[in-house]
């Protein structure tokens, strides 16, 4: 007998996955658990936040902070390592009869986070000075842009600090990830990557540099360590045979090729040799490749070009280094809470070669990532993500990494002064933080790749208004576009930012900030706690 419609429908409906009670009342489940950013109100919305009570508490704190210290009342207690509850948690318990939290409450789901900043805009779903938190547990990708002095590098350091350093002042990070930062500077006045200053906060910082520029870069990073009162370990970037493979050698030997030129004959011979080695299936040995190529009958000019390439490559090979220069550890083994900076600033290396070496290093770091994953940072990305063949391949690898970030437990942060890098990278980033800039061309580049910016700036008048808003951002402020972030609370329900935008001021930092502008009349040496 044929099944009736209702019986057949009931049979199929048992396979419809319902909300499993994750604590989120709107957009529950995986999307909520992996939200890139969330507000403190959303984290406490499992019991329906009393917005009026929160506003009163904020006003109370502001009143206390503006009152002279000798006449202040005792400030309400905040969360501490002893397990004490914050005012907000106490308020929530009082409002709901001290009932225990739901086993799948928002606070359980959004359990690891770091304070990114505070909402200082006029979004109707977010209260003034609402804390905005970075979800450090879930993989996500962030794009930062802004002119010099806008606070972009400061925000980058705060993001890395949230991922790497458990500090109860700024949130709850029970399981820090491992950090990797790529840096390149073509300026001969080397100063090192600013994120190295995190060593002053207790973060383990290791730096990998080219052998040909080791002494200058080591001096630059030891200067940073001295300024912030930390320790930085600098090693040469030297590759072992086990770091290499046929595919990686293929990339390394073609790092200067461009898409509009033919492949030189000696490159074709190298490719054929690598192909034969791949067919044989033996573990790759650089000495074996060199021996095979020595047996080839190259013309003198071809041999010279091959030697130039091999000599440059050998400067990055452990087998060619003096024993005292070889690192005692595997430089691509990374640990949770530690930051490894790959700084390839060197007058002998161009941006295309840099990107090729970054590309291979990224593969090795991902291969050796710890269980809790990686945060991968591109510092001053505009200096090397150009139109070269190496940059295009590195960009493709980054795009693949972002697309597979959930499976590889990776977080990607791209910081640049010029938002003219690959539009595909901008399209994939889950958070975009736009600090102050004054270039109309930059605005067009951003508008075309951020859906919220496009929808909010459809007319010429709206575009001008948004551009004026960016130009007038104060140092440390940014417009944040993140459609999938749960930062709004409306009628007690969590909502995504969607096509909206929120204005955020980055939080203060502990320790020294080396990105501060140097002013005439003497260098400021005081400890910096904010922008």
C-alpha positions in Angstrom: 0.0 0.0 0.0 1.4 3.4 -1.0 2.4 5.7 1.8 0.3 8.7 2.4 1.9 12.1 2.1 1.8 12.7 5.9 3.4 9.3 6.7 6.2 9.7 4.1 6.8 13.3 5.2 7.0 12.2 8.9 9.5 9.5 7.9 11.8 12.1 6.2 11.4 14.7 8.9 13.3 12.5 11.4 16.4 13.3 9.3 16.0 17.1 9.8 18.6 18.3 12.2 17.0 20.6 14.7 18.7 23.1 17.0 20.6 21.1 19.6 20.2 23.6 22.3 23.6 25.4 22.0 22.4 28.4 23.9 22.1 30.7 20.9 18.6 31.8 20.2 19.3 33.1 16.7 21.7 31.4 14.3 22.5 28.6 16.8 24.9 25.8 16.2 28.1 25.8 14.2 27.8 29.4 12.9 27.4 30.6 16.4 30.3 28.5 17.8 32.7 29.7 15.1 31.7 33.4 15.2 34.9 35.4 14.6 33.9 38.2 17.0 31.3 38.5 19.7 30.2 41.1 22.2 30.2 40.6 25.9 26.4 41.0 25.8 26.1 38.1 23.4 28.2 35.9 25.6 25.9 36.6 28.6 22.7 36.4 26.5 22.1 32.8 27.4 20.1 34.1 30.3 18.9 37.2 28.4 21.0 40.1 29.3 19.3 43.0 31.1 20.6 45.8 28.8 19.4 48.6 31.2 21.3 46.9 34.1 24.4 46.7 32.0 24.1 50.3 30.9 23.8 51.4 34.6 26.9 49.3 35.4 28.9 51.0 32.5 27.8 54.5 33.7 28.8 53.5 37.3 32.3 52.4 36.1 32.7 55.6 34.0 31.7 57.7 37.0 34.3 55.9 39.1 37.0 56.3 36.5 36.4 60.0 36.3 36.4 60.5 40.1 39.6 61.6 41.8 41.3 58.5 43.3 41.2 59.8 46.8 37.4 60.2 46.8 36.5 57.1 44.9 34.2 54.5 46.4 35.3 50.9 46.3 35.1 49.7 42.8 33.0 46.6 42.1 35.1 43.4 41.9 36.0 41.9 38.5 36.8 38.3 37.5 40.0 37.0 39.1 42.1 33.9 39.1 40.4 32.8 42.3 37.2 32.2 40.4 35.4 35.3 41.6 32.4 36.5 39.5 32.3 39.8 37.7 29.6 42.4 38.3 27.9 41.3 35.1 27.8 37.7 36.1 26.5 38.7 39.6 23.8 40.9 37.9 22.8 38.0 35.7 22.4 35.6 38.7 20.4 38.2 40.6 18.1 38.7 37.6 17.4 35.0 37.2 17.1 33.6 40.7 20.7 32.3 40.9 19.8 29.4 38.7 22.7 27.4 37.2 23.7 28.2 33.7 22.3 26.0 30.9 24.8 23.2 30.2 25.0 24.5 26.6 24.9 28.2 27.5 26.6 30.9 25.4 29.3 31.2 28.1 30.1 27.5 27.6 30.3 27.8 23.9 32.2 31.1 23.7 34.7 30.0 26.4 38.0 31.2 24.9 38.3 34.8 23.9 40.5 37.9 24.1 39.4 41.5 24.4 39.9 43.3 21.1 38.3 46.6 21.8 35.1 48.6 22.5 32.2 49.7 20.4 32.3 53.5 20.1 29.8 53.9 17.3 26.1 54.3 16.9 25.0 50.8 15.9 21.4 50.3 17.4 22.1 46.7 18.4 25.3 47.3 20.3 25.5 49.5 23.5 28.1 52.2 23.8 31.5 51.0 25.0 30.4 47.4 24.7 33.4 45.1 24.9 34.1 43.3 21.6 35.8 40.0 22.0 37.9 37.9 19.6 37.0 34.2 19.5 40.4 32.6 19.8 39.0 29.1 19.8 37.6 29.1 16.3 39.6 29.4 13.1 39.0 32.7 11.2 40.7 35.3 9.0 41.2 39.0 9.6 42.2 41.8 7.3 43.7 45.0 8.7 44.4 48.2 6.7 45.3 51.8 7.5 47.9 54.5 7.0 50.9 54.9 9.2 49.9 56.2 12.6 46.4 54.9 12.4 46.8 52.2 15.0 46.9 49.3 12.6 50.1 47.7 13.9 48.9 48.2 17.5 45.7 46.3 16.7 47.7 43.5 15.1 49.8 43.2 18.2 46.6 43.0 20.4 45.2 40.3 18.1 48.4 38.2 18.4 48.5 38.9 22.1 45.0 37.5 22.5 45.9 34.3 20.6 49.3 33.7 22.2 49.3 35.0 25.8 46.8 33.9 28.5 46.1 37.1 30.5 42.9 37.2 32.6 42.9 41.0 32.3 41.9 40.7 28.7 39.8 37.5 28.6 40.1 33.8 28.9 42.6 31.8 26.7 43.1 28.4 28.2 44.6 26.9 25.0 46.9 29.4 23.2 47.9 28.6 19.6 51.3 28.8 18.0 52.1 32.0 16.1 53.9 32.6 12.8 54.6 36.1 11.4 56.1 36.8 7.9 58.0 40.0 7.5 60.0 41.7 4.8 61.5 45.2 4.6 63.4 46.5 1.6 64.7 49.5 3.6 68.4 49.2 4.5 67.7 50.8 7.9 66.5 47.6 9.4 64.3 47.8 12.5 62.7 44.3 12.7 59.1 43.3 12.9 57.1 45.3 15.5 55.3 42.2 16.8 58.6 41.0 18.2 57.9 43.4 21.1 55.5 40.8 22.4 58.6 39.2 24.0 58.3 41.9 26.6 54.9 40.4 27.7 56.5 37.0 28.2 55.8 35.5 24.8 58.6 33.3 23.5 59.8 34.9 20.3 62.0 33.1 17.7 63.2 34.8 14.5 64.4 33.1 11.3 66.6 35.3 9.1 68.8 34.9 6.0 72.4 33.9 6.6 73.6 36.8 4.5 71.9 39.4 6.7 72.1 37.5 10.0 74.3 40.0 11.9 72.3 43.1 11.1 69.0 41.5 11.8 70.2 39.9 15.0 71.4 43.3 16.2 68.0 44.8 15.3 66.0 42.2 17.3 68.4 42.3 20.3 67.7 46.0 20.4 64.0 45.3 20.5 64.5 42.8 23.3 66.5 45.3 25.3 63.9 48.0 24.8 61.0 45.9 26.0 62.8 43.9 28.6 62.4 40.5 26.9 64.4 37.9 25.1 64.5 37.1 21.4 66.2 34.0 19.9 67.5 34.7 16.3 68.4 31.7 14.0 69.4 31.4 10.4 66.7 30.1 8.1 68.4 26.9 7.0 66.6 24.0 5.3 67.4 20.4 5.9 66.9 17.7 3.4 63.8 16.5 5.3 62.3 20.0 4.8 62.6 19.6 1.1 60.6 17.6 -1.4 60.3 17.3 -5.1 57.4 19.7 -5.2 59.1 22.3 -2.9 62.3 22.1 -4.9 60.3 22.7 -8.1 59.0 25.9 -6.6 62.4 27.0 -5.2 64.2 26.5 -8.5 61.6 28.5 -10.4 61.2 31.4 -7.9 62.3 34.1 -10.4 60.1 33.0 -13.3 57.4 35.3 -14.5 54.3 34.3 -16.4 55.1 36.4 -19.5 58.5 35.0 -20.2 59.6 31.7 -21.6 61.2 29.0 -19.4 65.0 29.0 -19.8 66.5 25.7 -21.1 68.4 25.0 -17.8 65.1 25.3 -15.9 63.5 22.8 -18.3 66.5 20.4 -17.5 66.0 20.9 -13.8 62.3 20.1 -14.1 63.0 17.0 -16.1 65.6 15.9 -13.5 63.1 16.5 -10.6 60.5 14.5 -12.5 62.8 11.5 -12.9 63.6 11.7 -9.2 59.9 11.8 -8.3 59.3 8.6 -10.4 62.1 6.8 -8.6 60.3 7.6 -5.3 63.4 7.9 -3.2 63.7 10.4 -0.3 64.8 13.7 -1.7 68.5 14.6 -1.2 69.8 18.0 -2.5 73.3 16.5 -3.0 71.7 13.9 -5.4 70.0 16.7 -7.4 73.3 18.6 -7.6 75.2 15.5 -8.7 72.7 14.8 -11.5 72.8 18.4 -12.8 76.6 18.5 -12.7 76.5 15.6 -15.3 74.3 17.6 -17.7 76.0 19.2 -20.7 75.0 22.9 -20.2 76.3 25.8 -22.3 78.6 28.1 -20.4 76.0 30.8 -20.1 73.4 28.3 -18.9 75.8 26.9 -16.4 76.5 30.4 -15.0 72.8 31.1 -14.6 72.3 27.7 -12.9 75.3 28.4 -10.6 73.8 31.8 -9.6 70.6 30.2 -8.7 72.2 27.3 -6.8 74.5 29.6 -4.9 71.5 31.6 -3.7 69.6 28.5 -2.8 72.6 27.0 -0.9 72.6 30.0 1.4 69.3 28.6 2.8 70.5 25.0 3.0 71.7 23.5 6.3 74.1 21.2 4.4 76.0 24.2 3.0 76.3 26.0 6.4 79.2 25.8 8.9 78.5 23.4 11.8 78.5 26.3 14.3 75.7 28.0 12.3 73.4 25.1 12.0 70.4 25.4 14.4 70.3 22.7 17.0 66.5 22.4 16.8 64.0 22.0 14.0 63.2 25.6 13.2 59.8 24.8 11.9 58.6 23.1 15.0 56.3 25.6 16.7 54.8 25.5 20.2 51.6 26.9 21.6 52.0 30.4 23.0 55.3 31.0 21.1 55.8 33.3 18.1 58.1 32.5 15.2 58.9 35.4 12.9 60.3 34.7 9.4 62.1 38.0 8.5 63.7 37.8 5.1 64.8 41.4 4.9 67.9 41.3 2.8 69.3 43.4 0.0 70.3 40.3 -1.9 66.7 38.9 -2.0 63.8 40.4 -4.0 60.1 40.2 -3.2 59.5 37.3 -5.6 62.1 35.1 -3.9 60.9 36.2 -0.5 57.3 35.0 -1.3 58.6 31.7 -2.6 60.5 31.1 0.7 57.4 32.3 2.6 55.3 29.9 0.7 57.5 26.9 1.5 57.8 28.0 5.1 54.1 28.2 5.4 53.7 24.6 4.2 56.3 23.4 6.8 54.7 25.4 9.7 51.3 23.9 8.8 52.8 20.5 8.6 54.2 20.9 12.1 51.3 22.7 13.7 50.3 21.8 17.2 46.9 20.3 17.9 45.3 23.7 18.8 46.5 25.2 15.6 48.3 28.2 14.2 47.8 31.9 13.8 49.5 33.1 10.6 50.3 36.8 10.3 51.4 38.8 7.3 53.1 41.9 8.5 53.3 44.9 6.1 51.9 42.6 3.3 52.0 45.4 0.7 55.8 45.2 0.6 55.9 41.7 -0.9 52.4 40.7 -2.1 52.9 42.3 -5.5 52.5 41.1 -9.1 55.5 38.8 -9.2 55.2 35.1 -9.9 56.3 34.2 -6.4 53.7 36.5 -4.9 51.0 35.1 -7.0 51.8 31.5 -5.9 52.1 32.6 -2.2 48.7 34.3 -2.5 47.2 31.2 -4.0 48.5 29.2 -1.0 47.1 31.8 1.4 43.7 31.6 -0.3 43.7 27.8 0.0 44.8 28.1 3.7 41.9 30.4 4.4 39.4 28.2 2.6 40.6 25.1 4.5 41.2 27.0 7.8 38.6 24.9 9.7 40.3 21.7 8.7 43.8 22.9 9.3 43.1 24.8 12.5 44.6 27.9 11.2 43.9 31.6 11.7 45.2 34.2 9.2 45.8 37.9 9.9 46.8 40.1 7.0 48.0 43.7 7.8 48.8 46.2 5.2 49.1 49.9 4.5 47.7 49.5 1.0 44.5 47.5 0.5 45.5 46.7 -3.1 46.5 43.1 -2.5 44.5 40.2 -4.1 40.8 40.8 -4.1 40.2 37.1 -3.5 42.0 37.4 -0.1 39.8 40.3 0.9 36.7 38.4 -0.2 37.5 35.5 2.0 38.4 37.3 5.2 35.8 36.9 7.9 36.8 40.2 9.7 37.9 43.4 8.0 39.2 46.3 10.2 39.6 49.5 8.4 41.7 52.1 10.2 42.2 55.7 9.1 43.4 56.4 5.6 43.0 59.3 3.1 43.3 57.7 -0.3 40.1 57.5 -2.4 41.7 54.7 -4.4 42.0 52.6 -1.3 38.3 53.3 -0.5 37.3 52.0 -3.9 39.4 48.8 -3.4 37.7 48.2 -0.1 34.2 49.0 -1.2 34.3 46.6 -4.1 35.3 43.7 -1.9 33.3 44.2 1.3 29.6 43.5 0.9 28.6 45.7 3.9 30.6 48.6 2.5 28.9 48.2 -0.9 25.4 48.0 0.6 26.0 51.0 3.0 27.6 53.1 0.3 25.4 52.6 -2.7 24.9 56.2 -3.7 27.5 58.9 -4.2 26.5 60.7 -1.1 26.7 57.5 1.0 30.1 56.7 -0.4 31.3 60.2 0.5 29.9 59.9 4.0 31.6 56.6 4.6 34.9 57.9 3.2 34.7 61.0 5.4 34.1 58.7 8.4 37.3 56.7 7.6 39.3 59.8 7.1 38.2 61.2 10.5 38.8 58.0 12.5 40.9 58.7 15.5 44.1 56.7 16.1 43.2 53.2 17.3 39.6 53.4 15.9 38.4 51.3 13.0 35.3 50.4 11.0 34.8 46.7 11.5 33.0 44.7 8.8 32.2 41.1 9.8 28.9 39.8 8.6 29.1 36.5 10.5 30.0 37.9 13.9 27.4 37.8 16.7 27.8 41.2 18.3 24.2 42.5 18.5 21.5 41.8 21.0 17.9 42.7 20.2 15.0 41.8 22.5 17.4 39.4 24.3 18.3 37.5 21.1 21.8 37.3 19.6 22.1 38.7 16.1 24.9 38.9 13.5 26.4 42.2 12.4 25.3 41.2 8.8 25.6 44.0 6.3 26.1 46.5 9.1 29.4 48.1 10.3 30.5 48.9 13.8 33.0 51.4 15.0 35.6 49.9 17.4 38.4 51.4 19.5 41.2 49.0 20.1 41.9 48.2 23.8 45.0 49.3 25.7 48.1 47.1 25.8 50.4 46.1 28.6 54.1 46.8 28.1 56.0 48.8 25.4 54.6 49.6 22.0 57.5 50.0 19.5 55.2 51.4 16.8 54.8 54.7 18.4 55.9 57.7 16.3 59.3 59.2 17.1 59.0 62.9 17.8 61.5 65.7 17.7 62.7 66.9 21.0 63.8 63.6 22.5 62.6 60.0 22.3 59.9 59.0 24.7 60.9 56.0 26.8 57.9 55.7 29.2 56.1 52.4 29.4 53.1 52.6 27.0 49.8 51.2 28.0 47.7 52.6 25.1 47.6 54.2 21.8 
